[in-house]
């Protein structure tokens, strides 16, 4: 089965979801800034008006929804990646001796666990794989942090401590994020488990980069399908 084809079918939908999902809220913000009805400010009243710009709450709500679209897009990409790996595992006929052995293999995380499987199956051909698995793993970590590390009060998702211990300078952050140094890494070791790291920000550029990397993985595996067939054939001979 050409899994790369189905991968691109799904990533095309994620691109569409992200692009179209943000449009009405970007339009809403432009209309507020341009004072287009119904966002035309009422006449100024010094007794009742605050120092805040008019419709600031509605503007920020639109901003939060735009951020949510990005977070949901990353979640969809992580789920797509998980489905791809599981289908690849079935196609290859990967078998573990028991559930305990399987859990032990994926204790390092399922992205790294599947990377090791791909490296094992591909053998020498794996040397030609230039996929950034560190970036792919951060897609999954961002999804997990969004699901489990969202600030209820300000409605933001943050990178957690474990993510930052593994990826000191995470991919999904805003342009104002200050990169961590070695000294920062030492400080991070001493922070409490509940500490919230930098905000997860999913820009269009970074989302598209992550999608392209996931597609690159599927394309590379498909381009080396003959190597996989040979690996399966050798396994069948040993079982016989």
GIKAJO-V430362 format. One record per backbone hydrogen bond with DSSP energy under -1.0 kcal/mol. NH is the residue of the N-H (numbers start at 1). CO is the residue of the C=O. E is the energy in kcal/mol with one decimal. If there is no record, write none. Layout:
nh: (NH	NH)
co: (CO	CO)
e: (E	E)
This chain:
nh: (3	6	7	8	9	10	11	12	13	14	15	16	17	18	19	20	21	22	26	27	28	29	30	31	32	33	34	36	39	48	49	56	59	60	61	62	63	64	65	66	67	68	69	70	71	72	73	74	75	76	77	78	79	80	81	82	83	84	85	86	87	88	89	90	91	92	93	94	102	103	104	105	106	109	113	114	115	116	117	118	119	120	121	122	123	125	126	127	128	129	133	136	137	138	139	140	141	142	143	144	145	146	147	148	149	151	155	158	159	164	165	166	167	173	177	185	186	187	188	189	190	191	195	197	200	201	207	208	209	210	211	212	213	214	215	216	217	218	219	220	221	222	223	224	225	228	229	230	231	232	233	234	235	236	237	238	239	240)
co: (1	2	3	4	5	6	7	8	9	10	11	12	13	14	15	16	17	18	22	23	24	25	26	27	28	29	30	31	36	45	45	53	55	56	57	58	59	60	61	62	63	64	65	66	67	68	69	70	71	72	73	74	75	76	77	78	79	80	81	82	83	84	85	86	87	88	89	89	98	99	100	101	102	106	109	110	111	112	113	114	115	116	117	118	119	122	123	124	125	126	131	132	133	134	135	136	137	138	139	140	141	142	143	144	145	156	151	149	198	160	161	162	163	171	174	181	182	183	184	185	187	188	192	159	157	172	203	204	205	206	207	208	209	210	211	212	213	214	215	216	217	218	219	220	222	224	225	226	227	228	229	230	231	232	233	234	235	236)
e: (-1.5	-1.1	-2.2	-2.1	-1.6	-1.8	-2.7	-1.9	-1.0	-1.8	-2.4	-2.1	-3.0	-2.5	-2.6	-2.8	-2.1	-1.2	-2.2	-2.6	-1.8	-1.9	-2.1	-2.4	-2.0	-2.4	-2.4	-2.7	-2.9	-1.0	-2.9	-1.1	-2.2	-2.3	-2.1	-2.0	-1.7	-2.5	-2.2	-2.1	-2.0	-2.2	-2.2	-1.5	-2.1	-2.9	-2.1	-2.1	-2.0	-2.4	-2.1	-2.5	-2.3	-2.3	-2.4	-2.3	-2.4	-2.3	-2.5	-2.3	-2.2	-2.6	-2.5	-1.9	-2.6	-2.3	-1.1	-2.0	-1.8	-2.7	-2.1	-2.0	-2.1	-1.9	-2.4	-2.1	-2.2	-2.3	-1.5	-2.7	-2.6	-2.3	-2.6	-2.8	-1.6	-1.7	-1.5	-1.6	-1.9	-2.1	-1.4	-2.0	-2.6	-1.2	-1.1	-1.2	-2.3	-2.3	-1.9	-2.4	-2.7	-2.2	-1.9	-2.0	-2.6	-3.5	-1.6	-1.7	-2.7	-1.9	-2.1	-1.3	-3.0	-1.6	-1.6	-1.7	-1.5	-1.9	-2.2	-1.3	-1.1	-1.3	-1.7	-2.1	-3.1	-1.2	-2.5	-2.6	-1.8	-2.3	-2.6	-2.4	-1.8	-2.0	-2.5	-2.3	-1.8	-1.9	-2.7	-2.6	-2.5	-2.2	-2.4	-1.0	-1.6	-1.4	-2.6	-2.3	-2.1	-2.6	-2.7	-2.4	-1.9	-2.4	-2.2	-2.0	-2.0	-1.9)
